[in-house]
Amino acid sequence: MPHDLKILAFKHMSCQNPGIFRDYAPRHKVQFEEIDLFRGDSIPDIRNFDALWVMGGSMNVWEEDRFPWLKQEKRVIREAHDRAMPFFGICLGHQLLADALGGKVIPSRQPEIGSFSIQPTPKGVGHKFLNAVPPGILWANVHTAEISNPPENATILARSDACSNHAMVIENHAYSVQFHPEVCKSTMSGWLSIPGIVPRIIELLGEEGFEDFTNAVEANRSCTEKAAGRLFDNWLSLAF
């Protein structure tokens, strides 16, 4: 890489941020510039950045009437794709990539809230994006929507028992995941501060299920943080 990398990160709320990747950025000479679209931050010219990251959020890709900035965000994602700009999306960012490029996102038939293992697809086995990521990692998941139809030229790299598209690549420069590799020490408290999120999780999982969810994310965090570092290494080697 000829110079330090500047990555533009779209946040949809302050607690949905690069998380553990912030800790790994300095060793790679990476600098994140984070903007919060929910808060009303303006999107800068993406030509001034080396890559685009799109983070998670509690809204859905089809809620453009409620969150009008989603329309501009999708236009910028398409612009980044047209420029073959390195891209990484997480959860909502995964779904926005698909929606912006002609795929389809629907409410999940079976929402995934908890810690789940992800399996490589036949095309994902041996793919460099998943290189040296240990099998059986229990990644944090909080999603009630999923990609039902990927965009043209997408390759699905991983799936879970409940979700057919947990990781994908489009034309070798745009990568995205449905699970949450960014989880760090402060992530859970941030998630639980989102208005309405605790009652919604309890509605889906029950009181005991809610406690199991929070405990499992923390119990697995040391493993997911290390695996996220490997994913970051892999993404950088593929993107640059």
TORVEXDO-595774 format. One record per residue (C-alpha): residue number from 1; x, y, z. Coordinates in Angstrom, 1 decimal. Example, Ala and Ser with C-alpha at 12.3 -4.5 7.8 and 13.67 -1.06 7.14 Angstrom:
BEGIN
+-----+--------+--------+--------+
: num :     xx :     yy :     zz :
+-----+--------+--------+--------+
:   1 :   12.3 :   -4.5 :    7.8 :
:   2 :   13.7 :   -1.1 :    7.1 :
+-----+--------+--------+--------+
This chain:
BEGIN
+-----+--------+--------+--------+
: num :     xx :     yy :     zz :
+-----+--------+--------+--------+
:   1 :    0.0 :    0.0 :    0.0 :
:   2 :    1.6 :    3.3 :   -1.1 :
:   3 :    0.2 :    5.5 :    1.7 :
:   4 :   -1.9 :    5.4 :    4.8 :
:   5 :   -5.4 :    4.3 :    4.0 :
:   6 :   -8.4 :    6.5 :    4.7 :
:   7 :  -11.7 :    4.6 :    5.1 :
:   8 :  -15.0 :    6.4 :    5.1 :
:   9 :  -17.4 :    4.6 :    7.5 :
:  10 :  -21.2 :    5.1 :    7.3 :
:  11 :  -22.8 :    4.8 :   10.7 :
:  12 :  -26.6 :    4.6 :   11.2 :
:  13 :  -26.3 :    5.2 :   14.9 :
:  14 :  -23.4 :    5.9 :   17.2 :
:  15 :  -23.2 :    2.4 :   18.7 :
:  16 :  -23.0 :    0.8 :   15.3 :
:  17 :  -19.4 :    1.6 :   14.5 :
:  18 :  -16.2 :   -0.1 :   13.5 :
:  19 :  -15.7 :   -1.4 :   17.0 :
:  20 :  -12.8 :   -3.7 :   17.4 :
:  21 :  -11.5 :   -2.7 :   14.0 :
:  22 :  -10.7 :    0.7 :   15.4 :
:  23 :   -8.1 :   -1.1 :   17.6 :
:  24 :   -6.6 :   -2.9 :   14.7 :
:  25 :   -6.5 :    0.1 :   12.3 :
:  26 :   -3.2 :    1.7 :   13.5 :
:  27 :   -1.1 :   -1.4 :   12.9 :
:  28 :   -2.3 :   -1.3 :    9.3 :
:  29 :   -1.9 :    2.5 :    9.0 :
:  30 :   -5.6 :    2.8 :    8.5 :
:  31 :   -7.7 :    5.8 :    9.5 :
:  32 :  -11.5 :    5.6 :    9.8 :
:  33 :  -13.5 :    8.8 :    9.2 :
:  34 :  -16.9 :    8.0 :   10.7 :
:  35 :  -20.1 :    9.9 :    9.8 :
:  36 :  -23.5 :    9.3 :   11.4 :
:  37 :  -26.2 :    9.4 :    8.8 :
:  38 :  -29.0 :    9.0 :   11.4 :
:  39 :  -27.7 :   12.1 :   13.1 :
:  40 :  -27.7 :   14.1 :    9.8 :
:  41 :  -24.0 :   14.1 :    8.9 :
:  42 :  -23.3 :   15.0 :    5.3 :
:  43 :  -21.6 :   12.5 :    3.0 :
:  44 :  -18.3 :   13.7 :    1.8 :
:  45 :  -16.9 :   13.1 :   -1.7 :
:  46 :  -16.0 :    9.5 :   -1.7 :
:  47 :  -13.2 :   10.2 :   -4.2 :
:  48 :  -11.2 :   11.5 :   -1.2 :
:  49 :  -11.1 :    8.0 :    0.4 :
:  50 :   -9.6 :    4.7 :   -0.3 :
:  51 :  -12.5 :    2.5 :    0.8 :
:  52 :  -16.1 :    2.6 :    2.0 :
:  53 :  -17.4 :    0.8 :    5.0 :
:  54 :  -21.2 :    0.6 :    5.8 :
:  55 :  -22.1 :   -0.4 :    9.3 :
:  56 :  -25.2 :   -1.9 :   11.0 :
:  57 :  -28.3 :   -0.3 :   12.2 :
:  58 :  -31.8 :   -1.1 :   13.5 :
:  59 :  -33.6 :    0.3 :   10.5 :
:  60 :  -34.4 :   -1.7 :    7.3 :
:  61 :  -33.4 :   -1.1 :    3.8 :
:  62 :  -37.0 :   -0.5 :    2.6 :
:  63 :  -37.7 :    2.2 :    5.2 :
:  64 :  -36.8 :    5.1 :    2.9 :
:  65 :  -39.9 :    7.1 :    3.9 :
:  66 :  -38.9 :    7.0 :    7.5 :
:  67 :  -35.2 :    7.5 :    6.9 :
:  68 :  -34.9 :    9.5 :    3.7 :
:  69 :  -31.1 :    9.5 :    3.9 :
:  70 :  -31.2 :    5.8 :    2.9 :
:  71 :  -31.8 :    6.9 :   -0.7 :
:  72 :  -28.6 :    9.0 :   -0.9 :
:  73 :  -26.7 :    6.3 :    0.9 :
:  74 :  -27.7 :    3.7 :   -1.7 :
:  75 :  -26.7 :    6.1 :   -4.5 :
:  76 :  -23.3 :    6.5 :   -3.0 :
:  77 :  -22.9 :    2.7 :   -2.5 :
:  78 :  -23.7 :    2.3 :   -6.3 :
:  79 :  -21.2 :    5.1 :   -7.1 :
:  80 :  -18.5 :    3.3 :   -5.0 :
:  81 :  -19.3 :    0.0 :   -6.8 :
:  82 :  -19.1 :    1.7 :  -10.2 :
:  83 :  -15.7 :    3.0 :   -9.2 :
:  84 :  -14.6 :   -0.5 :   -8.1 :
:  85 :  -13.9 :    1.1 :   -4.7 :
:  86 :  -13.0 :   -1.4 :   -1.9 :
:  87 :  -16.0 :   -1.9 :    0.3 :
:  88 :  -17.0 :   -3.7 :    3.5 :
:  89 :  -20.5 :   -4.0 :    4.8 :
:  90 :  -21.8 :   -5.3 :    8.1 :
:  91 :  -25.3 :   -6.4 :    8.9 :
:  92 :  -27.4 :   -3.5 :    7.5 :
:  93 :  -24.4 :   -2.6 :    5.4 :
:  94 :  -24.5 :   -6.1 :    4.0 :
:  95 :  -28.2 :   -5.7 :    3.1 :
:  96 :  -27.8 :   -2.2 :    1.7 :
:  97 :  -25.1 :   -3.4 :   -0.6 :
:  98 :  -27.4 :   -6.0 :   -2.0 :
:  99 :  -30.4 :   -3.7 :   -2.2 :
: 100 :  -28.4 :   -0.9 :   -3.9 :
: 101 :  -27.0 :   -3.2 :   -6.5 :
: 102 :  -30.3 :   -4.9 :   -7.5 :
: 103 :  -30.7 :   -7.7 :   -4.9 :
: 104 :  -33.6 :   -8.2 :   -2.6 :
: 105 :  -33.9 :   -8.0 :    1.1 :
: 106 :  -36.9 :   -9.4 :    3.0 :
: 107 :  -37.9 :   -9.9 :    6.7 :
: 108 :  -36.1 :  -13.0 :    8.0 :
: 109 :  -38.1 :  -16.2 :    8.0 :
: 110 :  -36.1 :  -17.0 :   11.2 :
: 111 :  -34.5 :  -14.0 :   12.9 :
: 112 :  -31.0 :  -14.7 :   14.2 :
: 113 :  -30.4 :  -13.0 :   17.6 :
: 114 :  -27.6 :  -14.6 :   19.5 :
: 115 :  -24.2 :  -16.2 :   18.8 :
: 116 :  -24.1 :  -18.6 :   15.9 :
: 117 :  -21.5 :  -20.4 :   13.8 :
: 118 :  -21.1 :  -19.6 :   10.1 :
: 119 :  -20.2 :  -22.3 :    7.5 :
: 120 :  -18.4 :  -21.6 :    4.3 :
: 121 :  -20.3 :  -22.4 :    1.1 :
: 122 :  -18.6 :  -24.6 :   -1.5 :
: 123 :  -17.4 :  -21.4 :   -3.2 :
: 124 :  -16.3 :  -20.0 :    0.2 :
: 125 :  -14.1 :  -23.0 :    1.1 :
: 126 :  -10.5 :  -21.9 :    0.5 :
: 127 :  -11.5 :  -18.3 :   -0.4 :
: 128 :   -8.9 :  -15.8 :    0.8 :
: 129 :  -11.5 :  -13.7 :    2.6 :
: 130 :  -12.1 :  -16.5 :    5.1 :
: 131 :   -8.5 :  -17.6 :    5.2 :
: 132 :   -7.3 :  -18.7 :    8.7 :
: 133 :  -10.6 :  -17.8 :   10.3 :
: 134 :  -11.2 :  -20.7 :   12.7 :
: 135 :  -14.3 :  -22.8 :   12.1 :
: 136 :  -16.9 :  -22.9 :   14.8 :
: 137 :  -16.5 :  -19.3 :   15.8 :
: 138 :  -19.8 :  -18.2 :   17.4 :
: 139 :  -20.4 :  -14.7 :   15.9 :
: 140 :  -22.8 :  -12.2 :   17.4 :
: 141 :  -26.0 :  -11.8 :   15.3 :
: 142 :  -28.9 :   -9.3 :   15.7 :
: 143 :  -30.9 :   -9.3 :   12.5 :
: 144 :  -34.6 :   -9.7 :   11.6 :
: 145 :  -34.1 :   -9.1 :    7.8 :
: 146 :  -31.9 :  -11.0 :    5.3 :
: 147 :  -30.9 :  -11.1 :    1.6 :
: 148 :  -33.2 :  -13.4 :   -0.3 :
: 149 :  -31.7 :  -12.7 :   -3.7 :
: 150 :  -28.1 :  -11.5 :   -4.1 :
: 151 :  -27.1 :   -9.0 :   -6.7 :
: 152 :  -25.8 :  -10.1 :  -10.1 :
: 153 :  -22.2 :  -11.2 :  -10.0 :
: 154 :  -22.3 :  -11.8 :   -6.2 :
: 155 :  -20.6 :  -14.9 :   -4.8 :
: 156 :  -22.0 :  -16.2 :   -1.5 :
: 157 :  -19.1 :  -17.2 :    0.7 :
: 158 :  -20.8 :  -18.3 :    3.9 :
: 159 :  -24.1 :  -19.2 :    5.4 :
: 160 :  -25.7 :  -20.4 :    8.7 :
: 161 :  -28.4 :  -22.9 :    9.5 :
: 162 :  -31.0 :  -20.1 :    9.3 :
: 163 :  -29.6 :  -17.6 :    6.8 :
: 164 :  -28.4 :  -18.5 :    3.3 :
: 165 :  -26.2 :  -15.4 :    2.8 :
: 166 :  -23.8 :  -14.6 :    5.7 :
: 167 :  -20.9 :  -13.4 :    3.6 :
: 168 :  -20.6 :  -12.4 :    0.0 :
: 169 :  -18.2 :  -10.7 :   -2.5 :
: 170 :  -19.2 :   -8.8 :   -5.6 :
: 171 :  -16.7 :   -8.4 :   -8.4 :
: 172 :  -13.7 :   -8.9 :   -6.2 :
: 173 :  -13.9 :   -5.5 :   -4.5 :
: 174 :  -17.1 :   -5.4 :   -2.4 :
: 175 :  -17.3 :   -7.7 :    0.6 :
: 176 :  -20.0 :   -7.9 :    3.2 :
: 177 :  -21.2 :  -10.0 :    6.2 :
: 178 :  -24.5 :  -10.5 :    7.9 :
: 179 :  -23.0 :  -11.2 :   11.3 :
: 180 :  -21.2 :   -8.7 :   13.6 :
: 181 :  -17.4 :   -9.1 :   13.6 :
: 182 :  -16.9 :   -5.6 :   15.0 :
: 183 :  -18.1 :   -6.5 :   18.5 :
: 184 :  -15.9 :   -5.2 :   21.2 :
: 185 :  -16.1 :   -4.5 :   24.9 :
: 186 :  -18.5 :   -1.5 :   24.6 :
: 187 :  -20.7 :   -2.9 :   21.8 :
: 188 :  -23.3 :   -4.7 :   23.9 :
: 189 :  -24.0 :   -1.7 :   26.2 :
: 190 :  -24.4 :    0.4 :   23.1 :
: 191 :  -26.8 :   -2.0 :   21.4 :
: 192 :  -28.9 :   -2.2 :   24.6 :
: 193 :  -29.2 :    1.6 :   24.7 :
: 194 :  -31.0 :    1.7 :   21.3 :
: 195 :  -34.6 :    2.7 :   22.0 :
: 196 :  -37.0 :   -0.2 :   21.9 :
: 197 :  -34.3 :   -2.8 :   21.3 :
: 198 :  -34.5 :   -4.6 :   24.7 :
: 199 :  -38.3 :   -5.1 :   24.6 :
: 200 :  -38.0 :   -6.3 :   21.0 :
: 201 :  -35.3 :   -8.9 :   21.9 :
: 202 :  -37.3 :  -10.1 :   24.9 :
: 203 :  -40.4 :  -10.3 :   22.6 :
: 204 :  -38.5 :  -12.6 :   20.3 :
: 205 :  -36.4 :  -14.6 :   22.8 :
: 206 :  -38.1 :  -14.3 :   26.2 :
: 207 :  -36.5 :  -13.0 :   29.4 :
: 208 :  -34.2 :  -16.1 :   29.7 :
: 209 :  -33.3 :  -15.9 :   26.0 :
: 210 :  -32.4 :  -12.2 :   26.4 :
: 211 :  -30.0 :  -13.0 :   29.2 :
: 212 :  -28.5 :  -16.0 :   27.3 :
: 213 :  -28.0 :  -13.7 :   24.3 :
: 214 :  -26.0 :  -11.0 :   26.2 :
: 215 :  -24.0 :  -13.6 :   28.1 :
: 216 :  -23.1 :  -15.5 :   25.0 :
: 217 :  -21.9 :  -12.5 :   23.1 :
: 218 :  -19.6 :  -11.6 :   26.0 :
: 219 :  -18.4 :  -15.2 :   26.5 :
: 220 :  -17.4 :  -15.5 :   22.9 :
: 221 :  -15.9 :  -12.0 :   22.5 :
: 222 :  -12.3 :  -12.8 :   22.9 :
: 223 :  -12.6 :  -15.4 :   20.1 :
: 224 :  -14.6 :  -13.2 :   17.8 :
: 225 :  -12.2 :  -10.3 :   18.3 :
: 226 :   -9.2 :  -12.4 :   17.2 :
: 227 :  -11.2 :  -13.8 :   14.3 :
: 228 :  -12.2 :  -10.2 :   13.3 :
: 229 :   -8.5 :   -9.3 :   13.2 :
: 230 :   -8.0 :  -12.1 :   10.7 :
: 231 :  -10.9 :  -11.0 :    8.6 :
: 232 :   -9.5 :   -7.4 :    8.6 :
: 233 :   -6.1 :   -8.8 :    7.4 :
: 234 :   -7.8 :  -10.8 :    4.7 :
: 235 :  -10.0 :   -7.9 :    3.5 :
: 236 :   -7.0 :   -5.6 :    3.3 :
: 237 :   -4.9 :   -8.1 :    1.4 :
: 238 :   -7.8 :   -8.6 :   -1.1 :
: 239 :   -8.8 :   -4.9 :   -1.4 :
: 240 :   -5.3 :   -3.5 :   -1.7 :
+-----+--------+--------+--------+
